[in-house]
């Protein structure tokens, strides 16, 4: 029986606002998902290994006075994460103030400067591993990938394979990237070649899904909070042809915050999806094994299984 590895990851972002004009709440980050969502998730995981990417960046420091605000504000949740088999990695949003609002830095050089400044501050924090990182809104460029490597980052998980977006809300390009882990090329962060960075890129797994409002299926990350019938549309084929899956869920997405055509906003949906995923892996004749994404950064032989 072949092993199938599962990396459950959770991004502690600011809570979103369903139906609001400012859906992403960029200018007023609050973290109900961390305080109320993560404990409910951990209860369902029952000691299963998992990974949390926790916000700590310039915006948090500017609004709340310190980089460690989210970690310190939710110290009890942090303790439970570590106690129940989880790990805490770094989630940075590279925002800057634009008048009264906050928005994404677009200039590549300014982006790199902001990342370096934040890294030097966050790496000093006790509860966050700054060398395992996910950049908010999937932001990346060649300069940033190089700076990450120079600073000592071991693993990045910002890639969203097959997706590209340039609009007022988001700016990113991972259109040439696949679901396979890789060492990014020094000339093209989206792929690998013989001249590459030592850093390991671990993409968030994307599969074809079609929600009720889609004209046709699109590549979406495998979010354990999505409605089950949408989430598993193409999953059997993926399991049959791959040996690992990197999921991503935002803790507030399991809270009862409203109705949505894609997101379940229910801890019961999360639990159902977890059970369904394990069953489908087993039905495919494979053995599900849960690991933390940081294991890939620090267990070199393990990482090499997937980065070929």
N, C-alpha and C positions, 0 to 999 in steps of 0.2 A: 504494500500500500504506500503510495507516494504522499509526502507531507504537503500540506497547503497552509502557508503562513498568513496569519491575520494580524494586521497592525491597526488597532482602533485608535484614532486620534481625535482630539477635541480641541477646537479653537475657542479660547475665551476672548471673544471680541466684545465690543459694546453691544448691548441689546438693540435689535432692530425694532422698527415700529411699523406694523402691518397697516397698510392703507394710508400712511402719512406721506406728505410731500417729501420729507427728509427721511426716507425709509432706512438709510444706513446710520442715522443719528451720529454723523461724523463730529458734530460740534458739541454734543452733550453725552459723552459716553457714560453709561451706567451699566451695572454688572449683576443684575438680578439672576441671570443665567448661572453665574458662578456660585452665588450664595444658595440658590434654591434648586437649580438644575443639576449641577454636578453631584450633590448628595444623592439625588434620586437615581442618577445614572450609575453611581458606584454601588448602590443597593442592588440594582439589576445585574451588574457585572459579577458580584459575589467573588471578588478576588482575582478575576481575570486580568491579566496584564493590559495596561493601556497607557496612552501618552497624552499629556495636556500641553498645548502651546498657549502660554500665558502672556497677556499684554503687559509690556513695560517699554516705554519709549518717550520721546520728547514731548508729545502731546500730553501724555499722562503726567509727566513731570510739570509741565506748564499749568495744567488745570488743577492738579492736586498736590503739587509741591514736592513730589518725590517719585523716582522711578519705581520704587517698590510699593506704590500705593495699593495696587490690586492684590498683591501677595499679602501685604500686611493687613489690609482691610478684611481679608478672608482667611486669616491664619488658621482657623479651625478646619476649613475645607482643605487647605494646603496640607495640614497634618494628616487628614484622612486619606488624601490622594497618595501620599507616601506610604501610609500604613497599609493600604489595601492593594498594593502592587503596581501603583502608577508612577509615572515620572513627570517632571515639570520642565519643559523646554521653553524656548523663547519665541514669542510672537510679537513682531514689530510692525507698527503701521507708520509709514514714512509720510506723515502729514505736516503741513505748515499752515500758519494762520494766513487767511486771505480776507482781510478786512475783519468783519465780525464772524466769518465762517472759517472752517478748516477744510483743506482739500489736499489731494495727493500731489507730492512733488513730482514734476515731470522732467525737469532738467537733470541729465544723467550725472553730471559732476556734483550738483547740490545733493542729489540722492545718495551718492557715495559718501559725501561728507557727513550727512545726517546719520547714515548707518554706522559709520565709524565712531562718531560721537556717542551714539546710543550704546553701541557695543562696549565701549570702554567703561560706561557706567553700569550696564546690566551685568557684565561679567564679574563685577564685584559683589553682586547680590547673592545671598546665601541659598535661596530656594529655586533659582532659575539657571538652567544650563544654557548659556549663551552660545555654545558651540554646536547646538542642535537647534536649527532655526526655521521658521516659516514666515516669509514676508507677506504682510497683509495685502489683499487684493491682487495676489499673484505677480507683483511687480518684480521685474528682473531685467538686467542688461549685462553685456560683457564686462563692463567696468566694475559693476557691483559684484559679479561672480568672482572676479579676480581679487577684489578687496576682501571679500569674505575669506578666501583661501589665505591671503596674506595675514589676516588677523588671527587665523587659527580655527575658523569654523570647520567642523568635520562633516556636517551633514546639513543639507538644505532640502526642504520639502515644500517648495513654493510652486512647482510646476503643475499646470492644469492641461494635460495632454489633449491636443487637437483643438484647442480653443484660442481665439484671438479676439481682442476687443479694443477699440479706440473710440471712445465717446466721452461725454461730459462726466459720466459716473465712474468709468474704469479705463485704464490704459495698460494692456499687457499683450504679450504674444508668445504663446507656446504651441503654435500651429504645427510645428515640425517635430514636436516631442511625442514619444510613445509612452506607454505605461511602464516600460522597463527602466529599472534603476541604471544610472550611468555616471561616469566621470565627465563633466562638461568640457567640451572643446575650448581651447583658449581663444579661438576666433569665432565661435558660435555656441553660446551657452545652451541652445536648445538641443544639441546633439553631442555625440562624442566622436573623437578621432584619436590618432596616435599621440598627438600633442594636446594633453588635457590637464585640467586642474586636478589636484589630489582630492578635493572635496567630492563627496558622494551626493548626487541629486536623486531624491526619492520622490517621484511624482505622486500626487494624489490620484488614485485610480479613477479613470473616467470610462463610462460605458454608454451605449446608446439608450436614451430614454425619450419617451414622448408623453408630455403632460397634456391635459385637455385643451390648453390654450396654444399648443405648438402646432404649426402647420405640418411639420415633419419631425422625426426623431433627431435629437442633437446629443452631443457628448456632454454628459454631466458627471460631476464627481459623485462617488458612491456615498451618499449621506444616509446614515442610519435613521434619520428622522423623516425621510421621505415616505409617502404612502407606499405600502408594500406592493401593490399591483403595478406601480410605476417603477419602483426600484429594481424589481427582479425581471423586467421584460427581456433582457438579454443576458442575464447573469449565468444561466446554465452553460452557455457557449463560452463565456469568459472563464469560468471555473475549469472547464474541460481543457482549455488551451493555455492556462497560466498556473503559476505555483505560489502566488501571493496576491494579497489585496490590501490596499491602503485606504481606509475609510476616513471620512471627515464629518464631524457633527459639531454644531454650535450648541452649547448647553441650553440656551434659552429656547431652542427649537423643540424641546420636549415638554416645555411648560404650556399650560392651557391658555394661550395668548390670542386665540382667534381661529378662524377657518381659512384654509389656503388650499389651492388645487394641487400643490406639489408637496408642501411641508405638512406633516401630520399634527404638529404641536401637541404631542401626547407621549408620555412615557410608555404607555401601553404599545404604541406603534413602534417605538424603539425596541422594546423587549420582544415584540413579535418578529421584527426584522432580524434581530440577533439569533433567535431560535431558528428562523427560516434559513438564514445563511449557513449555520452549522449543519442543518439537515441536508441542504443541497450539496454541500461539500462532501458529506458522507455518502450521499446517494451517487455521487460521481466516483466513488471508490477511493477517495482521498481522506487523509487524516488532518483535521483542523488543529493548528497549533497557534496559540496566541503569543505574540511577542510585543515588546515595546520598540518603538521606532529608534530609540537611542541605542538599542542593542546593535543595530547596523553600524553605528558610528564607532563603537568601541569593541566589537567582536569582528575583527578584520576577515577572518576566514568565513564567518557567516555572511558578511556583506558580499564577498566574492561569489557566493552562490548565485547572486542575482544580477551582478553588474557586468557579466560577460557580454 
